[in-house]
Structures are given as structure tokens and as C-alpha cells.
């Protein structure tokens, strides 16, 4: 199983998807997704300090959601590498989504 955090409007609801093909050595894995809003309306993203604050908020939310997936989906527990990858990927994807939305 893989863990992913994406941004969508159905907050705190875990979505389950079958992913066809090999992913991380597993064939036809089940992907679980969870999302939550992160506010940045008080930040000026042209400021380096505010950009870093946004990144910290996103990373904190990603960490919380990845750990929540572990708590709510028993088969995801016990893989520290998967947890680190979940947080890294979720942070990267969320930051990309914010910047694409903001400047795209």
C-alpha cells in the first residue's frame, strides 16, 4: 500500500484507489488519500520568510495527515520509510499546487 496526501474538497475523508502496475515494488497497490486545508491568506508569498512559513505549515499538515492515515488504515502502519516518503511527497505536491494556483 502507498500513502499520498492530495488537495481536494472532501476533507478528513479517506479515499481509496487501486493503482494499476508496479509501484515501489508492489503490483496493483491500493492508494489511500486524505486532505485538509492549509491557510496562507495571511502570508505574502513574495517574502522569503512567509514562503518558508507556508512550507512549514504545509509540512506540518502533511505529517499530521500521513500519521492519521497510519492510525486509520492499519495496513499502512510500521513502515518508517513510507511515512517519510508520504510526508515528502505530500509537501512537494501541496507546495506545487499552491504555487500553480497562485501564479499559474
N, CA, C and O atoms as CSV, one atom per row, in Angstrom:
chain,resi,resn,atom,element,x,y,z
A,1,UNK,N,N,0.839,-1.184,0.000
A,1,UNK,CA,C,0.000,0.000,0.000
A,1,UNK,C,C,0.876,1.237,0.000
A,1,UNK,O,O,1.964,1.236,0.576
A,2,UNK,N,N,0.407,2.284,-0.641
A,2,UNK,CA,C,1.139,3.545,-0.659
A,2,UNK,C,C,0.309,4.613,0.019
A,2,UNK,O,O,-0.914,4.501,0.096
A,3,UNK,N,N,0.969,5.650,0.512
A,3,UNK,CA,C,0.303,6.762,1.166
A,3,UNK,C,C,0.520,8.020,0.343
A,3,UNK,O,O,1.636,8.301,-0.094
A,4,UNK,N,N,-0.536,8.765,0.135
A,4,UNK,CA,C,-0.449,10.014,-0.590
A,4,UNK,C,C,-1.409,10.998,0.040
A,4,UNK,O,O,-2.505,10.615,0.449
A,5,UNK,N,N,-1.027,12.233,0.123
A,5,UNK,CA,C,-1.930,13.272,0.586
A,5,UNK,C,C,-2.116,14.238,-0.569
A,5,UNK,O,O,-1.142,14.773,-1.098
A,6,UNK,N,N,-3.361,14.464,-0.963
A,6,UNK,CA,C,-3.645,15.375,-2.058
A,6,UNK,C,C,-4.631,16.429,-1.579
A,6,UNK,O,O,-5.254,16.280,-0.528
A,7,UNK,N,N,-4.764,17.486,-2.353
A,7,UNK,CA,C,-5.688,18.548,-2.010
A,7,UNK,C,C,-6.966,18.349,-2.819
A,7,UNK,O,O,-6.922,18.282,-4.047
A,8,UNK,N,N,-8.088,18.255,-2.144
A,8,UNK,CA,C,-9.395,18.181,-2.791
A,8,UNK,C,C,-10.439,18.634,-1.780
A,8,UNK,O,O,-10.104,18.818,-0.610
A,9,UNK,N,N,-11.691,18.819,-2.188
A,9,UNK,CA,C,-12.659,19.433,-1.277
A,9,UNK,C,C,-13.247,18.535,-0.189
A,9,UNK,O,O,-13.967,19.047,0.668
A,10,UNK,N,N,-12.990,17.254,-0.174
A,10,UNK,CA,C,-13.611,16.357,0.796
A,10,UNK,C,C,-12.649,16.095,1.951
A,10,UNK,O,O,-11.988,15.058,1.991
A,11,UNK,N,N,-12.576,17.021,2.874
A,11,UNK,CA,C,-11.594,16.972,3.939
A,11,UNK,C,C,-11.907,15.891,4.968
A,11,UNK,O,O,-13.067,15.628,5.288
A,12,UNK,N,N,-10.846,15.273,5.476
A,12,UNK,CA,C,-10.897,14.249,6.515
A,12,UNK,C,C,-11.588,12.967,6.077
A,12,UNK,O,O,-11.838,12.093,6.906
A,13,UNK,N,N,-11.896,12.837,4.816
A,13,UNK,CA,C,-12.476,11.617,4.284
A,13,UNK,C,C,-11.373,10.868,3.539
A,13,UNK,O,O,-10.775,11.409,2.610
A,14,UNK,N,N,-11.105,9.638,3.939
A,14,UNK,CA,C,-10.068,8.854,3.262
A,14,UNK,C,C,-10.648,8.282,1.983
A,14,UNK,O,O,-11.705,7.651,1.990
A,15,UNK,N,N,-9.942,8.512,0.886
A,15,UNK,CA,C,-10.320,7.915,-0.389
A,15,UNK,C,C,-9.384,6.756,-0.669
A,15,UNK,O,O,-8.202,6.800,-0.330
A,16,UNK,N,N,-9.914,5.737,-1.280
A,16,UNK,CA,C,-9.152,4.526,-1.580
A,16,UNK,C,C,-9.208,4.299,-3.086
A,16,UNK,O,O,-10.285,4.288,-3.681
A,17,UNK,N,N,-8.024,4.115,-3.702
A,17,UNK,CA,C,-7.932,3.909,-5.145
A,17,UNK,C,C,-7.015,2.728,-5.435
A,17,UNK,O,O,-6.008,2.531,-4.756
A,18,UNK,N,N,-7.366,1.958,-6.431
A,18,UNK,CA,C,-6.490,0.892,-6.906
A,18,UNK,C,C,-5.564,1.484,-7.964
A,18,UNK,O,O,-6.029,2.114,-8.914
A,19,UNK,N,N,-4.259,1.283,-7.803
A,19,UNK,CA,C,-3.270,1.793,-8.746
A,19,UNK,C,C,-2.746,0.608,-9.538
A,19,UNK,O,O,-2.163,-0.314,-8.967
A,20,UNK,N,N,-2.948,0.626,-10.837
A,20,UNK,CA,C,-2.528,-0.488,-11.675
A,20,UNK,C,C,-1.053,-0.392,-12.021
A,20,UNK,O,O,-0.528,0.693,-12.268
A,21,UNK,N,N,-0.395,-1.540,-12.036
A,21,UNK,CA,C,1.018,-1.589,-12.379
A,21,UNK,C,C,1.894,-1.570,-11.144
A,21,UNK,O,O,1.400,-1.460,-10.022
A,22,UNK,N,N,3.195,-1.678,-11.355
A,22,UNK,CA,C,4.119,-1.728,-10.222
A,22,UNK,C,C,4.406,-0.337,-9.641
A,22,UNK,O,O,4.660,0.621,-10.371
A,23,UNK,N,N,4.358,-0.258,-8.313
A,23,UNK,CA,C,4.702,0.968,-7.583
A,23,UNK,C,C,5.480,0.544,-6.348
A,23,UNK,O,O,4.986,-0.220,-5.518
A,24,UNK,N,N,6.713,1.054,-6.238
A,24,UNK,CA,C,7.565,0.731,-5.085
A,24,UNK,C,C,7.661,-0.769,-4.840
A,24,UNK,O,O,7.628,-1.221,-3.695
A,25,UNK,N,N,7.779,-1.533,-5.907
A,25,UNK,CA,C,7.947,-2.977,-5.785
A,25,UNK,C,C,6.662,-3.740,-5.545
A,25,UNK,O,O,6.689,-4.965,-5.421
A,26,UNK,N,N,5.544,-3.053,-5.477
A,26,UNK,CA,C,4.255,-3.701,-5.256
A,26,UNK,C,C,3.409,-3.579,-6.514
A,26,UNK,O,O,3.381,-2.524,-7.148
A,27,UNK,N,N,2.731,-4.638,-6.869
A,27,UNK,CA,C,1.900,-4.624,-8.072
A,27,UNK,C,C,0.452,-4.351,-7.695
A,27,UNK,O,O,-0.071,-4.926,-6.740
A,28,UNK,N,N,-0.192,-3.464,-8.456
A,28,UNK,CA,C,-1.597,-3.117,-8.259
A,28,UNK,C,C,-1.875,-2.720,-6.805
A,28,UNK,O,O,-2.761,-3.270,-6.150
A,29,UNK,N,N,-1.112,-1.771,-6.333
A,29,UNK,CA,C,-1.207,-1.311,-4.944
A,29,UNK,C,C,-2.513,-0.554,-4.704
A,29,UNK,O,O,-3.156,-0.074,-5.638
A,30,UNK,N,N,-2.879,-0.465,-3.444
A,30,UNK,CA,C,-4.002,0.371,-3.038
A,30,UNK,C,C,-3.434,1.680,-2.519
A,30,UNK,O,O,-2.533,1.692,-1.681
A,31,UNK,N,N,-3.965,2.768,-3.020
A,31,UNK,CA,C,-3.515,4.098,-2.613
A,31,UNK,C,C,-4.607,4.735,-1.757
A,31,UNK,O,O,-5.780,4.729,-2.130
A,32,UNK,N,N,-4.222,5.274,-0.627
A,32,UNK,CA,C,-5.144,5.965,0.271
A,32,UNK,C,C,-4.796,7.443,0.266
A,32,UNK,O,O,-3.623,7.807,0.354
A,33,UNK,N,N,-5.808,8.297,0.163
A,33,UNK,CA,C,-5.566,9.733,0.127
A,33,UNK,C,C,-6.428,10.435,1.175
A,33,UNK,O,O,-7.527,9.991,1.509
A,34,UNK,N,N,-5.901,11.525,1.670
A,34,UNK,CA,C,-6.549,12.326,2.691
A,34,UNK,C,C,-6.125,13.767,2.457
A,34,UNK,O,O,-4.995,14.015,2.038
A,35,UNK,N,N,-7.003,14.713,2.716
A,35,UNK,CA,C,-6.620,16.110,2.518
A,35,UNK,C,C,-7.198,16.978,3.622
A,35,UNK,O,O,-8.120,16.596,4.344
A,36,UNK,N,N,-6.616,18.152,3.717
A,36,UNK,CA,C,-7.035,19.126,4.723
A,36,UNK,C,C,-6.554,20.489,4.240
A,36,UNK,O,O,-5.464,20.588,3.675
A,37,UNK,N,N,-7.341,21.541,4.450
A,37,UNK,CA,C,-6.891,22.865,4.004
A,37,UNK,C,C,-5.748,23.397,4.878
A,37,UNK,O,O,-5.659,23.095,6.068
A,38,UNK,N,N,-4.886,24.192,4.256
A,38,UNK,CA,C,-3.821,24.905,4.962
A,38,UNK,C,C,-3.980,26.374,4.588
A,38,UNK,O,O,-3.881,26.742,3.418
A,39,UNK,N,N,-4.224,27.195,5.581
A,39,UNK,CA,C,-4.456,28.610,5.334
A,39,UNK,C,C,-3.132,29.348,5.098
A,39,UNK,O,O,-2.143,29.130,5.799
A,40,UNK,N,N,-3.146,30.221,4.098
A,40,UNK,CA,C,-1.986,31.084,3.869
A,40,UNK,C,C,-2.419,32.475,3.446
A,40,UNK,O,O,-1.630,33.234,2.882
A,41,UNK,N,N,-3.680,32.813,3.719
A,41,UNK,CA,C,-4.193,34.125,3.324
A,41,UNK,C,C,-3.487,35.263,4.063
A,41,UNK,O,O,-3.500,36.407,3.608
A,42,UNK,N,N,-2.876,34.948,5.193
A,42,UNK,CA,C,-2.159,35.968,5.966
A,42,UNK,C,C,-0.699,36.118,5.543
A,42,UNK,O,O,0.041,36.902,6.138
A,43,UNK,N,N,-0.283,35.370,4.518
A,43,UNK,CA,C,1.117,35.384,4.097
A,43,UNK,C,C,1.297,36.110,2.776
A,43,UNK,O,O,0.405,36.107,1.928
A,44,UNK,N,N,2.445,36.725,2.608
A,44,UNK,CA,C,2.854,37.345,1.351
A,44,UNK,C,C,3.911,36.427,0.747
A,44,UNK,O,O,5.061,36.431,1.185
A,45,UNK,N,N,3.529,35.647,-0.248
A,45,UNK,CA,C,4.428,34.623,-0.784
A,45,UNK,C,C,5.593,35.194,-1.581
A,45,UNK,O,O,6.452,34.439,-2.037
A,46,UNK,N,N,5.638,36.513,-1.758
A,46,UNK,CA,C,6.829,37.117,-2.367
A,46,UNK,C,C,7.917,37.338,-1.321
A,46,UNK,O,O,9.064,37.631,-1.661
A,47,UNK,N,N,7.553,37.196,-0.050
A,47,UNK,CA,C,8.514,37.323,1.058
A,47,UNK,C,C,9.114,35.951,1.356
A,47,UNK,O,O,8.390,34.968,1.508
A,48,UNK,N,N,10.440,35.893,1.437
A,48,UNK,CA,C,11.113,34.620,1.745
A,48,UNK,C,C,10.652,34.043,3.076
A,48,UNK,O,O,10.420,32.839,3.181
A,49,UNK,N,N,10.517,34.888,4.089
A,49,UNK,CA,C,10.088,34.416,5.408
A,49,UNK,C,C,8.680,33.829,5.353
A,49,UNK,O,O,8.417,32.787,5.953
A,50,UNK,N,N,7.774,34.497,4.634
A,50,UNK,CA,C,6.405,33.992,4.535
A,50,UNK,C,C,6.343,32.722,3.701
A,50,UNK,O,O,5.555,31.827,4.005
A,51,UNK,N,N,7.153,32.625,2.664
A,51,UNK,CA,C,7.213,31.394,1.863
A,51,UNK,C,C,7.677,30.225,2.743
A,51,UNK,O,O,7.118,29.130,2.674
A,52,UNK,N,N,8.693,30.463,3.563
A,52,UNK,CA,C,9.174,29.419,4.462
A,52,UNK,C,C,8.120,29.055,5.506
A,52,UNK,O,O,8.007,27.893,5.895
A,53,UNK,N,N,7.353,30.036,5.958
A,53,UNK,CA,C,6.257,29.771,6.898
A,53,UNK,C,C,5.188,28.897,6.236
A,53,UNK,O,O,4.678,27.960,6.851
A,54,UNK,N,N,4.851,29.208,4.978
A,54,UNK,CA,C,3.891,28.374,4.254
A,54,UNK,C,C,4.407,26.943,4.150
A,54,UNK,O,O,3.665,25.991,4.395
A,55,UNK,N,N,5.656,26.796,3.793
A,55,UNK,CA,C,6.239,25.454,3.664
A,55,UNK,C,C,6.180,24.705,4.996
A,55,UNK,O,O,5.899,23.507,5.018
A,56,UNK,N,N,6.440,25.391,6.091
A,56,UNK,CA,C,6.365,24.758,7.415
A,56,UNK,C,C,4.931,24.333,7.736
A,56,UNK,O,O,4.707,23.248,8.273
A,57,UNK,N,N,3.966,25.187,7.408
A,57,UNK,CA,C,2.559,24.841,7.649
A,57,UNK,C,C,2.143,23.627,6.816
A,57,UNK,O,O,1.468,22.722,7.306
A,58,UNK,N,N,2.553,23.627,5.567
A,58,UNK,CA,C,2.214,22.512,4.677
A,58,UNK,C,C,2.876,21.236,5.181
A,58,UNK,O,O,2.232,20.188,5.230
A,59,UNK,N,N,4.132,21.307,5.549
A,59,UNK,CA,C,4.838,20.116,6.048
A,59,UNK,C,C,4.204,19.594,7.336
A,59,UNK,O,O,4.065,18.383,7.505
A,60,UNK,N,N,3.821,20.486,8.240
A,60,UNK,CA,C,3.151,20.068,9.474
A,60,UNK,C,C,1.827,19.367,9.164
A,60,UNK,O,O,1.517,18.325,9.743
A,61,UNK,N,N,1.052,19.947,8.247
A,61,UNK,CA,C,-0.224,19.330,7.871
A,61,UNK,C,C,0.007,17.979,7.195
A,61,UNK,O,O,-0.719,17.021,7.461
A,62,UNK,N,N,1.008,17.898,6.327
A,62,UNK,CA,C,1.325,16.634,5.651
A,62,UNK,C,C,1.719,15.573,6.669
A,62,UNK,O,O,1.254,14.436,6.595
A,63,UNK,N,N,2.573,15.940,7.617
A,63,UNK,CA,C,2.985,14.992,8.654
A,63,UNK,C,C,1.771,14.495,9.437
A,63,UNK,O,O,1.615,13.294,9.655
A,64,UNK,N,N,0.913,15.426,9.858
A,64,UNK,CA,C,-0.275,15.047,10.624
A,64,UNK,C,C,-1.179,14.108,9.825
A,64,UNK,O,O,-1.688,13.126,10.364
A,65,UNK,N,N,-1.377,14.409,8.544
A,65,UNK,CA,C,-2.261,13.570,7.729
A,65,UNK,C,C,-1.642,12.209,7.427
A,65,UNK,O,O,-2.352,11.203,7.399
A,66,UNK,N,N,-0.341,12.163,7.202
A,66,UNK,CA,C,0.308,10.873,6.960
A,66,UNK,C,C,0.208,9.987,8.201
A,66,UNK,O,O,-0.039,8.786,8.093
A,67,UNK,N,N,0.399,10.576,9.367
A,67,UNK,CA,C,0.263,9.808,10.606
A,67,UNK,C,C,-1.195,9.424,10.854
A,67,UNK,O,O,-1.476,8.357,11.401
A,68,UNK,N,N,-2.116,10.291,10.452
A,68,UNK,CA,C,-3.539,9.959,10.582
A,68,UNK,C,C,-3.902,8.784,9.672
A,68,UNK,O,O,-4.677,7.910,10.060
A,69,UNK,N,N,-3.338,8.767,8.462
A,69,UNK,CA,C,-3.566,7.610,7.581
A,69,UNK,C,C,-3.085,6.336,8.258
A,69,UNK,O,O,-3.768,5.313,8.216
A,70,UNK,N,N,-1.915,6.393,8.881
A,70,UNK,CA,C,-1.402,5.229,9.610
A,70,UNK,C,C,-2.377,4.791,10.704
A,70,UNK,O,O,-2.622,3.599,10.889
A,71,UNK,N,N,-2.925,5.761,11.418
A,71,UNK,CA,C,-3.831,5.443,12.525
A,71,UNK,C,C,-5.160,4.866,12.036
A,71,UNK,O,O,-5.746,4.001,12.688
A,72,UNK,N,N,-5.626,5.348,10.890
A,72,UNK,CA,C,-6.952,4.945,10.412
A,72,UNK,C,C,-6.926,3.775,9.432
A,72,UNK,O,O,-7.956,3.143,9.195
A,73,UNK,N,N,-5.755,3.482,8.859
A,73,UNK,CA,C,-5.630,2.377,7.905
A,73,UNK,C,C,-4.541,1.439,8.428
A,73,UNK,O,O,-3.359,1.667,8.169
A,74,UNK,N,N,-4.920,0.392,9.156
A,74,UNK,CA,C,-3.939,-0.462,9.844
A,74,UNK,C,C,-2.838,-1.028,8.941
A,74,UNK,O,O,-1.702,-1.158,9.397
A,75,UNK,N,N,-3.123,-1.366,7.695
A,75,UNK,CA,C,-2.101,-1.965,6.835
A,75,UNK,C,C,-1.004,-0.984,6.420
A,75,UNK,O,O,-0.012,-1.391,5.815
A,76,UNK,N,N,-1.169,0.290,6.734
A,76,UNK,CA,C,-0.129,1.282,6.411
A,76,UNK,C,C,0.880,1.455,7.540
A,76,UNK,O,O,1.931,2.062,7.332
A,77,UNK,N,N,0.594,0.951,8.697
A,77,UNK,CA,C,1.437,1.162,9.877
A,77,UNK,C,C,2.747,0.397,9.797
A,77,UNK,O,O,2.841,-0.658,9.171
A,78,UNK,N,N,3.764,0.969,10.457
A,78,UNK,CA,C,5.005,0.244,10.680
A,78,UNK,C,C,6.083,0.407,9.630
A,78,UNK,O,O,7.108,-0.271,9.705
A,79,UNK,N,N,5.890,1.286,8.646
A,79,UNK,CA,C,6.897,1.474,7.611
A,79,UNK,C,C,7.388,2.917,7.662
A,79,UNK,O,O,6.791,3.810,7.062
A,80,UNK,N,N,8.499,3.133,8.397
A,80,UNK,CA,C,9.028,4.495,8.562
A,80,UNK,C,C,9.440,5.127,7.232
A,80,UNK,O,O,9.265,6.329,7.033
A,81,UNK,N,N,9.984,4.321,6.329
A,81,UNK,CA,C,10.372,4.857,5.020
A,81,UNK,C,C,9.148,5.354,4.261
A,81,UNK,O,O,9.186,6.417,3.641
A,82,UNK,N,N,8.064,4.587,4.310
A,82,UNK,CA,C,6.826,5.003,3.640
A,82,UNK,C,C,6.270,6.269,4.280
A,82,UNK,O,O,5.748,7.139,3.583
A,83,UNK,N,N,6.380,6.376,5.605
A,83,UNK,CA,C,5.908,7.588,6.281
A,83,UNK,C,C,6.712,8.810,5.841
A,83,UNK,O,O,6.135,9.858,5.552
A,84,UNK,N,N,8.037,8.682,5.787
A,84,UNK,CA,C,8.886,9.799,5.343
A,84,UNK,C,C,8.565,10.177,3.892
A,84,UNK,O,O,8.494,11.359,3.554
A,85,UNK,N,N,8.377,9.182,3.056
A,85,UNK,CA,C,8.047,9.443,1.649
A,85,UNK,C,C,6.671,10.094,1.521
A,85,UNK,O,O,6.476,10.980,0.689
A,86,UNK,N,N,5.729,9.660,2.333
A,86,UNK,CA,C,4.397,10.262,2.342
A,86,UNK,C,C,4.498,11.751,2.651
A,86,UNK,O,O,3.911,12.573,1.948
A,87,UNK,N,N,5.234,12.098,3.689
A,87,UNK,CA,C,5.379,13.499,4.098
A,87,UNK,C,C,6.093,14.303,3.018
A,87,UNK,O,O,5.675,15.412,2.684
A,88,UNK,N,N,7.165,13.747,2.477
A,88,UNK,CA,C,7.936,14.449,1.441
A,88,UNK,C,C,7.082,14.693,0.201
A,88,UNK,O,O,7.040,15.808,-0.320
A,89,UNK,N,N,6.408,13.658,-0.264
A,89,UNK,CA,C,5.591,13.768,-1.478
A,89,UNK,C,C,4.407,14.706,-1.263
A,89,UNK,O,O,4.096,15.529,-2.124
A,90,UNK,N,N,3.755,14.579,-0.123
A,90,UNK,CA,C,2.607,15.436,0.168
A,90,UNK,C,C,3.018,16.900,0.236
A,90,UNK,O,O,2.322,17.767,-0.291
A,91,UNK,N,N,4.138,17.177,0.880
A,91,UNK,CA,C,4.629,18.555,0.982
A,91,UNK,C,C,4.947,19.097,-0.403
A,91,UNK,O,O,4.548,20.210,-0.747
A,92,UNK,N,N,5.659,18.318,-1.190
A,92,UNK,CA,C,6.030,18.736,-2.551
A,92,UNK,C,C,4.789,19.012,-3.400
A,92,UNK,O,O,4.700,20.053,-4.051
A,93,UNK,N,N,3.839,18.086,-3.394
A,93,UNK,CA,C,2.636,18.233,-4.222
A,93,UNK,C,C,1.783,19.414,-3.780
A,93,UNK,O,O,1.243,20.140,-4.615
A,94,UNK,N,N,1.660,19.608,-2.472
A,94,UNK,CA,C,0.855,20.726,-1.974
A,94,UNK,C,C,1.509,22.063,-2.309
A,94,UNK,O,O,0.823,23.003,-2.712
A,95,UNK,N,N,2.819,22.154,-2.147
A,95,UNK,CA,C,3.507,23.400,-2.482
A,95,UNK,C,C,3.380,23.699,-3.970
A,95,UNK,O,O,3.168,24.847,-4.359
A,96,UNK,N,N,3.507,22.688,-4.786
A,96,UNK,CA,C,3.333,22.865,-6.231
A,96,UNK,C,C,1.920,23.340,-6.537
A,96,UNK,O,O,1.737,24.246,-7.350
A,97,UNK,N,N,0.919,22.743,-5.898
A,97,UNK,CA,C,-0.472,23.131,-6.139
A,97,UNK,C,C,-0.726,24.581,-5.727
A,97,UNK,O,O,-1.410,25.320,-6.436
A,98,UNK,N,N,-0.181,24.983,-4.595
A,98,UNK,CA,C,-0.356,26.370,-4.132
A,98,UNK,C,C,0.276,27.333,-5.120
A,98,UNK,O,O,-0.350,28.313,-5.522
A,99,UNK,N,N,1.496,27.063,-5.509
A,99,UNK,CA,C,2.212,27.976,-6.408
A,99,UNK,C,C,1.606,27.976,-7.801
A,99,UNK,O,O,1.544,29.028,-8.438
A,100,UNK,N,N,1.155,26.825,-8.293
A,100,UNK,CA,C,0.482,26.789,-9.600
A,100,UNK,C,C,-0.808,27.590,-9.566
A,100,UNK,O,O,-1.118,28.327,-10.502
A,101,UNK,N,N,-1.555,27.441,-8.485
A,101,UNK,CA,C,-2.813,28.161,-8.338
A,101,UNK,C,C,-2.567,29.668,-8.196
A,101,UNK,O,O,-3.273,30.492,-8.777
A,102,UNK,N,N,-1.572,29.987,-7.426
A,102,UNK,CA,C,-1.278,31.393,-7.122
A,102,UNK,C,C,-0.683,32.134,-8.317
A,102,UNK,O,O,-1.034,33.283,-8.583
A,103,UNK,N,N,0.224,31.462,-9.036
A,103,UNK,CA,C,0.957,32.145,-10.107
A,103,UNK,C,C,0.696,31.565,-11.500
A,103,UNK,O,O,1.168,32.106,-12.500
A,104,UNK,N,N,-0.043,30.484,-11.561
A,104,UNK,CA,C,-0.256,29.809,-12.840
A,104,UNK,C,C,-1.386,30.326,-13.572
A,104,UNK,O,O,-1.683,29.850,-14.667
